[in-house]
Amino acid sequence: MAMRQQPVNQGKRFKSVNVKSEGQGEAQQGNSQGYQQNSASLGQNDQHRQYLGEAKSEFPDFDIIHFGASRLPDDITEEDIKNFQCLFKEHCESVLDVVLNLQFSMVESLWQSFWRTGTEIDADFEEQLPKERLYVLCQSEVVQKYVRTCDYQMYQALVEVLIPDVLRPIPSTLTQAIRNFAKSLEGWLSAAMHEVPEEMIKVKLAAVNAFAQTLRRYTSLNHLAQAARAVLQNSSQISQMLTDLNRVDFNNVQEQASWVCQCDEQTVTRLEQDFKLTLQQQNSLEQWAVWLEGVVTQILKPHEGTHNFAKAARQFLLKWSFYSSMVIRDLTLRSAASFGSFHLIRLLYDEYMFYLVEHRVADACGETPIAVMGEFVGMGTNKLNKLMGKTMTTLTTASSASAVSPPPATNNNTTSKQVTGTSKSGAGDASNHETKRLKTS
């Protein structure tokens, strides 16, 4: 039965076959290639596990389903409620187990088994909670809220296992496997729940979409981090970046940005100086991460514990994005040799700022980051909707707006050449007068 199928013992299940009985030789020889492929896949999974985070010793505690003054659904008993809780928790534990073992494709079977849409239906499950009663429970708002909360807890645990550190290098094969998994989730779930009441489908899809989006964002952030690591470790590139950065007219940047952002001039100047100093010290990516976290703390600390914390976080991301866009614009018009390096660093820092702010807002809401993202999809509780408002829309806009098109680059064969190479072409869209003025300043 798929739902109760535990992750395989990788070292025992796929054993090589050394003894061939009469009449089985050809069949075993024909299957030998399949066994070799399975063994290779299992060996890769074993290698990948060293990059995973440690699962908590105990599965997240789920609250009980409490109807309070609300009536139980028709034909539903307290025993049905208890059985649903037990079966659903067991189901979530099974999902967690297969993901921990990187057996992503088994998740689809687990969903089909729980929602009774697979080819085989477990008799024990039907005895504990018949399919008809399961679907009646799915129409209850109390049960929907319970499932939503449990899903967020489970998916947050999965994210922390699959990507425990967004800056730590992980193999490209593992990154691709996670991204393929995220891409498949919505389709698997939709197919597995095609007979389930629509209200529950919406609840489940909102949570799984938030999970998939988080996996995609974190793997992209990790990819940017590894590309930027090479830049930050190259002393000649750092020197060129400092040279180009010192030519930027920050007074002009501040004048143009002040009307839009209305930031404290001293704060902007201090961040500019700190950035240059940190770049000059040729700090590692991890040290840059500490600096960025310090910036977030410095800006948001006055708003901690207030009702407008989320709004302040949103405004900070918008202002950070606007200022960095102005600096990139100046570097573009000057045809800075280190433009490629700055563009990469800027993309990474914008994404990492989003990551940090997302976690700070989740802490302020008393929710997990997955829950915060899921609420923004449209299935939110009143608490988060009132606290966060339209933060998701604005944050997404800020993140999308962060990508500034680089100036025309020379033909390069590799991504690393694009990053480390010099940008020798001018900004085609800028007027000649503006370009000459910047180059002589």
C-alpha positions in Angstrom: 0.0 0.0 0.0 1.6 3.2 -1.2 0.8 5.4 1.7 2.4 3.2 4.3 5.3 2.3 2.2 8.4 3.3 4.0 11.6 4.6 2.3 13.6 1.7 1.0 16.8 0.6 2.7 19.1 1.6 -0.1 21.8 -0.9 0.8 19.7 -4.0 1.0 17.0 -3.6 -1.7 19.1 -3.5 -4.8 21.5 -6.3 -4.5 23.5 -7.7 -7.4 22.4 -11.1 -8.5 25.2 -13.6 -8.7 23.4 -16.9 -9.0 21.4 -17.7 -12.1 19.0 -20.5 -11.9 18.2 -22.5 -15.1 15.8 -20.7 -17.3 16.3 -17.3 -15.6 19.7 -16.4 -17.1 18.4 -14.5 -20.0 15.8 -12.6 -18.0 18.4 -11.6 -15.3 20.9 -10.6 -18.0 18.3 -8.5 -19.6 17.5 -6.8 -16.3 21.1 -6.2 -15.3 21.3 -2.8 -17.0 18.2 -1.8 -15.0 19.8 -2.9 -11.8 23.0 -1.0 -12.6 21.0 2.2 -13.3 19.1 1.8 -10.1 22.3 1.2 -8.2 23.9 4.3 -9.8 20.8 6.4 -8.9 20.9 5.1 -5.3 24.6 5.8 -5.0 24.0 9.4 -6.2 21.2 9.8 -3.6 23.6 8.6 -0.9 26.1 11.3 -2.0 23.4 14.0 -2.0 22.3 13.2 1.5 25.4 14.8 3.0 24.1 18.2 1.7 20.7 17.8 3.4 19.8 19.2 6.7 19.0 17.1 9.7 15.4 16.2 10.2 14.0 17.0 13.6 13.8 13.9 15.9 10.1 14.3 16.1 7.6 15.3 13.5 6.0 18.7 14.0 3.2 18.5 16.6 -0.2 19.1 14.9 -3.0 20.7 16.8 -6.2 18.7 17.3 -9.3 19.4 15.2 -11.6 21.4 17.5 -15.1 22.3 16.3 -16.0 24.2 19.4 -19.5 25.5 19.1 -19.7 24.5 15.4 -21.7 21.4 14.5 -20.0 18.3 13.2 -20.7 17.6 9.5 -23.6 15.4 8.8 -23.0 11.7 9.4 -19.6 12.5 11.0 -18.7 11.2 14.4 -16.0 12.1 16.9 -14.4 8.8 16.0 -14.2 9.9 12.4 -12.4 13.1 13.4 -9.9 11.2 15.4 -9.3 8.7 12.6 -8.8 11.6 10.1 -6.2 13.2 12.4 -4.3 9.9 12.8 -4.4 9.1 9.1 -3.4 12.6 8.0 -0.5 12.7 10.4 0.7 9.3 9.2 0.4 10.5 5.6 2.5 13.6 6.3 5.1 11.6 8.1 5.3 9.3 5.0 5.7 12.3 2.7 8.5 13.6 4.9 10.2 10.2 4.9 10.3 9.8 1.1 11.5 13.3 0.6 14.3 12.8 3.2 15.4 9.8 1.1 15.1 11.9 -2.1 12.5 9.5 -3.5 10.5 12.5 -4.9 8.4 10.5 -7.3 6.8 8.5 -4.5 5.0 11.6 -3.3 2.5 11.3 -6.1 1.7 7.8 -5.0 1.3 8.8 -1.4 -1.2 11.6 -2.4 -3.2 9.2 -4.6 -3.4 6.7 -1.8 -4.5 9.2 0.9 -7.2 10.8 -1.3 -8.3 7.3 -2.6 -7.8 8.1 -6.3 -5.1 5.5 -7.0 -5.6 2.2 -8.7 -5.6 0.4 -5.4 -7.5 1.5 -2.3 -6.3 0.2 1.1 -9.0 -1.8 2.9 -7.7 -0.8 6.3 -8.1 2.9 5.4 -11.6 2.4 4.1 -12.5 0.6 7.3 -11.1 3.4 9.5 -12.5 6.3 7.4 -14.5 5.5 4.3 -13.9 7.7 1.2 -17.4 9.2 1.4 -16.8 10.4 5.0 -13.3 11.7 4.1 -14.8 13.9 1.4 -17.6 15.1 3.7 -14.9 16.2 6.2 -13.1 18.0 3.4 -16.0 20.4 3.1 -15.7 21.5 6.7 -13.9 24.9 7.2 -12.6 23.6 10.5 -10.9 20.7 8.8 -9.7 22.9 6.0 -8.0 25.2 8.4 -6.4 22.2 10.2 -5.0 20.8 6.9 -3.7 24.2 5.9 -1.8 24.6 9.2 -0.4 21.1 9.1 0.7 21.5 5.5 2.6 24.6 6.2 4.4 23.0 9.1 5.3 19.9 7.0 6.5 21.9 4.0 8.6 24.2 6.2 10.3 21.1 7.7 10.9 19.9 4.1 12.5 23.1 3.0 14.8 23.2 6.0 15.9 19.6 5.2 16.3 20.1 1.4 18.0 23.5 1.6 19.3 24.0 5.1 21.7 26.8 4.1 20.9 28.8 1.0 24.5 29.9 0.7 26.2 26.5 1.0 27.3 25.0 -2.3 25.3 22.0 -3.4 25.8 19.8 -6.5 24.0 20.9 -9.6 22.4 17.4 -9.9 20.8 17.9 -6.5 19.7 21.4 -7.4 18.1 20.2 -10.6 16.4 17.3 -8.9 14.8 19.7 -6.3 13.7 22.1 -9.1 12.2 19.2 -11.1 10.4 18.1 -7.9 9.0 21.6 -7.4 7.9 21.8 -11.0 5.9 18.5 -10.7 4.2 19.1 -7.4 1.1 21.1 -8.5 0.4 18.6 -11.4 0.7 15.6 -9.1 -1.5 17.1 -6.4 -4.2 18.3 -8.9 -4.4 14.8 -10.5 -4.5 13.1 -7.1 -7.3 15.3 -5.8 -9.5 15.4 -8.9 -12.4 13.8 -7.0 -11.9 15.8 -3.8 -14.3 18.8 -2.9 -13.1 22.0 -4.5 -12.6 23.9 -1.3 -10.1 21.4 0.0 -8.3 21.4 -3.4 -7.8 25.2 -3.1 -6.4 24.8 0.4 -3.9 22.1 -0.6 -2.8 23.8 -3.8 -2.2 27.1 -2.0 0.2 25.4 0.4 1.9 23.2 -2.2 2.4 26.2 -4.5 4.0 28.2 -1.7 6.3 25.2 -1.1 7.2 24.9 -4.8 7.8 28.6 -5.1 10.1 28.6 -2.1 12.1 25.7 -3.5 12.5 27.5 -6.8 13.5 30.7 -5.1 16.0 29.1 -2.7 17.7 27.0 -5.4 18.0 30.1 -7.6 19.4 32.0 -4.7 21.9 29.2 -4.0 22.9 29.2 -7.7 23.5 33.0 -7.6 25.6 32.6 -4.4 27.9 30.1 -6.0 28.5 32.3 -9.0 29.1 35.3 -6.8 31.5 33.4 -4.6 34.0 33.2 -7.5 33.8 36.9 -8.1 34.3 37.8 -4.4 37.4 35.5 -4.3 39.0 37.2 -7.2 41.2 40.1 -5.9 41.7 41.7 -9.4 38.0 41.8 -9.9 37.4 43.3 -6.5 40.0 46.0 -7.3 38.3 46.9 -10.5 34.9 47.0 -8.8 36.3 49.4 -6.2 37.8 51.6 -8.9 34.5 51.7 -10.8 32.4 52.2 -7.6 34.5 55.2 -6.6 33.6 56.9 -9.9 29.9 56.7 -9.2 28.4 60.0 -8.4 26.6 59.1 -5.2 25.5 62.7 -4.6 23.6 62.5 -7.8 22.2 59.1 -6.9 21.0 60.5 -3.6 19.5 63.6 -5.1 17.4 61.5 -7.6 16.5 58.8 -5.0 15.6 61.1 -2.1 12.5 62.4 -3.7 11.2 58.9 -4.3 12.5 57.1 -1.2 12.8 59.9 1.3 15.6 58.1 3.2 17.7 59.6 5.8 20.8 61.0 4.1 23.1 60.0 6.9 21.9 56.4 6.8 22.4 56.2 3.0 25.9 57.7 3.3 26.8 55.2 6.1 25.6 52.2 4.1 27.6 53.5 1.1 30.8 53.8 3.1 30.2 50.4 4.8 29.7 48.8 1.5 32.9 50.1 0.0 34.8 49.2 3.2 33.5 45.6 3.1 34.3 45.3 -0.6 37.8 46.6 0.1 38.4 44.1 2.8 37.7 41.3 0.2 35.3 39.6 2.6 33.9 36.1 1.9 30.3 35.5 0.8 29.5 34.4 4.4 30.9 37.7 5.8 28.8 39.6 3.2 25.8 37.7 4.4 26.5 38.9 8.0 26.8 42.4 6.8 23.5 42.3 4.9 21.7 40.8 7.9 23.1 43.6 10.0 21.7 46.1 7.6 18.2 44.5 7.8 18.5 44.5 11.6 19.6 48.2 11.7 16.8 49.4 9.5 13.9 47.3 10.9 14.9 47.4 14.6 12.9 50.6 15.4 9.8 48.9 14.0 10.0 45.7 15.9 6.9 44.9 17.9 4.8 47.5 16.1 1.8 47.0 13.9 3.6 48.6 10.9 6.6 46.2 11.0 5.5 44.5 7.7 5.0 47.8 6.0 8.4 49.0 7.1 10.0 45.7 5.8 8.2 46.2 2.5 9.4 49.8 2.1 12.9 48.8 3.0 13.0 46.3 0.1 11.6 48.8 -2.3 14.1 51.5 -1.3 17.0 49.0 -1.4 16.0 48.0 -4.9 15.6 51.5 -6.1 19.0 52.7 -4.8 20.8 49.7 -6.2 19.1 50.3 -9.5 20.4 53.9 -9.6 23.9 52.7 -8.9 23.7 50.0 -11.6 22.4 52.7 -14.0 25.4 54.9 -13.3 27.8 52.0 -13.9 25.9 51.2 -17.1 26.3 54.7 -18.5 29.9 54.7 -17.7 30.5 51.4 -19.4 32.2 50.2 -16.2 34.6 47.3 -16.8 33.2 45.5 -13.7 29.6 45.9 -14.7 29.1 42.1 -15.0 30.4 41.5 -11.5 28.2 44.3 -10.0 25.2 43.0 -11.8 25.6 39.5 -10.4 26.3 40.8 -6.9 23.3 43.0 -7.1 21.0 40.2 -8.1 22.3 38.0 -5.3 22.0 40.7 -2.6 18.5 41.6 -3.7 17.4 38.0 -3.5 19.2 37.5 -0.1 17.5 40.6 1.2 14.2 39.2 0.2 15.1 36.0 2.0 16.0 37.8 5.2 13.0 40.1 5.2 10.7 37.1 4.5 12.0 35.4 7.6 11.7 38.5 9.7 8.1 39.1 8.7 7.3 35.5 9.4 8.7 35.8 12.9 6.7 39.0 13.4 3.5 37.1 12.4 4.3 34.1 14.5 4.1 32.0 11.4 6.6 30.0 9.2 7.9 31.6 6.0 6.0 29.0 4.0 2.8 30.0 5.8 3.4 33.6 5.0 4.0 32.9 1.4 0.9 30.7 1.3 -1.3 33.3 2.8 -0.3 35.7 0.1 -1.5 33.3 -2.5 -5.0 34.1 -1.4 -5.9 31.5 1.3 -4.8 33.8 4.1 -6.2 34.1 7.6 -7.6 37.5 8.7 -4.6 37.9 11.0 -2.1 37.8 8.3 -4.1 39.7 5.8 -4.5 42.6 8.2 -0.9 42.5 9.3 0.7 42.1 5.9 -1.8 43.7 3.6 -0.5 43.5 0.1 3.1 42.8 1.0 3.4 39.8 -1.3 2.4 41.7 -4.4 4.8 44.5 -3.6 7.7 42.2 -2.6 7.3 40.3 -5.8 7.3 43.5 -7.8 10.4 44.6 -6.0 12.1 41.3 -6.7 11.1 41.4 -10.4 12.2 45.0 -10.8 15.6 44.2 -9.4 16.9 42.7 -12.7 18.4 45.6 -14.7 19.3 44.8 -18.3 23.2 44.9 -18.7 24.8 46.8 -21.4 25.6 45.0 -24.7 28.3 42.5 -23.9 31.0 40.8 -26.0 30.4 37.3 -27.2 31.5 34.9 -24.5 31.3 31.1 -24.4 30.8 30.6 -20.7 28.8 32.2 -17.9 32.0 32.8 -15.9 33.4 34.9 -18.8 30.3 36.9 -18.8 30.6 37.6 -15.1 34.4 38.2 -15.0 34.8 39.8 -18.4 34.8 43.5 -19.0 31.9 45.3 -20.6 33.4 47.4 -23.4 30.3 48.6 -25.1 28.5 51.8 -24.1 24.9 52.2 -23.1 23.0 52.4 -26.4 20.0 54.0 -24.9 21.8 56.9 -23.2 22.3 60.1 -25.0 25.9 61.1 -26.1 25.8 64.2 -24.0 24.9 62.2 -20.8 27.6 59.6 -21.5 30.3 62.2 -22.0 29.3 64.1 -18.9 29.6 61.0 -16.7 32.9 59.9 -18.2 34.5 63.3 -17.5 33.1 63.6 -14.0 
